[in-house]
Amino acid sequence: RSQRFFVSEIIREKILLNFSQEIPYSTEVTVEAFQEEERLTRISAVIHVSRESQKGILLGHHGSAIRKLGTDARKDIEVFLGRHIYLELRVKVSKDWREDERALRRFGYPGD
C-alpha cells in the first residue's frame, strides 16, 4: 500500500477515537496532495461526510475538534514517515456518498 493510503488510515483512526456514534462510519478520507520537501512533507487531506450536520460536528466550536484531530493525526503520521509534516485537513459534504456507486469507486471500494 502507498504512503497516502496509510496517512488516510491514520486520519480515519483519529476520527474513530475522537468522535462517537455515526460520525466515524459516515466519513471517508482522501489525500489530495503529498509534497515532500527538504525539511518537511506537506499533506492536504479531505474528510468527506454525508451531511452538513456531520461537518459541523467534525469542525467543532471555533474549529476546536478539527484542530485536535489534526494534531493527533500529525503526531502519528510524523512517527510513521519519520519526518516533520504539515497537515492540512478540510471537511467536505459529499451528499450521500455511501449510496453513490461512482463515489464509492472513486474512494477505492469495489463496484458490482
C-alpha positions in Angstrom: 0.0 0.0 0.0 1.1 3.6 -0.6 2.0 6.2 1.9 -1.1 8.1 1.0 -3.2 5.1 2.0 -1.6 4.8 5.4 -1.9 8.6 6.0 -5.6 8.4 5.2 -6.0 5.4 7.6 -4.2 7.3 10.4 -6.6 10.2 10.0 -9.6 7.8 10.0 -8.3 6.1 13.1 -8.2 9.5 14.9 -11.8 10.2 13.7 -12.8 6.8 15.3 -11.0 7.7 18.5 -12.3 11.3 18.8 -15.9 11.0 17.7 -18.8 8.8 18.6 -22.0 7.5 17.1 -22.4 7.6 13.3 -19.7 10.2 12.5 -16.8 7.7 12.0 -18.9 5.5 9.8 -20.1 8.3 7.6 -16.6 9.6 6.7 -14.1 8.9 4.0 -10.6 10.4 3.8 -8.8 11.3 0.6 -5.3 12.6 0.4 -5.3 15.4 -2.2 -1.7 16.4 -2.1 1.5 14.8 -0.8 4.6 17.0 -1.4 8.0 16.0 0.0 10.2 19.0 0.6 13.7 19.2 2.1 12.6 19.8 5.7 9.1 18.6 5.8 6.3 16.9 3.9 3.1 18.8 3.2 -0.1 16.8 3.2 -3.5 18.0 2.3 -6.4 15.7 3.1 -10.2 16.0 2.7 -12.6 14.3 5.1 -15.8 13.6 3.2 -19.1 13.4 5.2 -22.6 12.7 4.1 -24.5 15.6 5.8 -23.9 19.2 6.7 -24.6 18.4 10.4 -21.7 15.9 10.4 -19.4 18.6 9.0 -20.3 20.9 12.0 -19.5 18.1 14.4 -16.1 17.4 12.9 -15.2 21.1 12.8 -16.4 21.7 16.4 -16.8 25.0 18.2 -14.5 27.6 16.5 -12.6 24.7 14.8 -11.6 23.1 18.1 -12.5 19.5 17.1 -10.7 19.6 13.7 -7.6 21.1 15.3 -7.4 18.3 17.9 -8.0 15.7 15.2 -5.2 17.3 13.0 -2.7 17.5 15.9 -3.3 13.8 16.9 -3.1 12.6 13.3 0.0 14.8 12.6 1.9 13.3 15.5 1.3 9.7 14.4 2.0 10.5 10.7 5.3 12.0 11.7 6.2 8.8 13.5 5.1 6.7 10.5 7.0 8.8 7.9 10.0 9.6 10.2 10.0 13.3 9.4 8.1 16.5 10.1 4.9 17.1 8.3 2.5 20.0 7.7 -1.1 18.6 7.7 -4.0 20.5 6.2 -7.4 19.0 6.9 -10.6 20.1 5.2 -14.1 18.8 5.6 -16.4 18.5 2.6 -20.0 17.4 2.4 -20.3 14.7 -0.3 -24.1 14.2 -0.1 -25.0 10.5 0.4 -21.6 9.3 -0.9 -22.2 5.9 0.7 -25.1 5.2 -1.7 -23.4 6.6 -4.8 -21.7 3.9 -6.9 -19.3 6.4 -8.6 -18.3 7.9 -5.3 -17.6 4.5 -3.8 -15.4 3.5 -6.7 -13.6 6.9 -6.5 -12.9 6.2 -2.8 -11.5 2.8 -3.7 -14.4 0.5 -2.9 -15.0 -2.3 -5.5 -18.1 -1.9 -7.7 -20.6 -4.5 -8.6 
